[in-house]
Amino acid sequence: MSHETLVLIARILGPLWMGGFMLVVLIRAYNPRRRAEQERIARSILPGNDGEAGE
């Protein structure tokens, strides 16, 4: 394989790979079934009434 062939393969497969990974991340991030879990995780780092977190 020549260098030009490898560069061509990298230029074609690289954006496809990254685009596919981005699609998976977006699907997982905006999945409505995960909203409750994400809200719980987001609120777990906020200081509560008892003052445990954030000190």
HUHUNOR-V618210 format. One record per run of one state. SS is the DSSP state (H for helix, E for strand, L for the rest). FROM is the first residue (numbers start at 1). TO is the last residue. If there is no record, write none. Layout:
# HUHUNOR-V618210
ss:SS from:FROM to:TO
ss:SS from:FROM to:TO
This chain:
# HUHUNOR-V618210
ss:L from:1 to:2
ss:H from:3 to:29
ss:L from:30 to:31
ss:H from:32 to:44
ss:L from:45 to:55
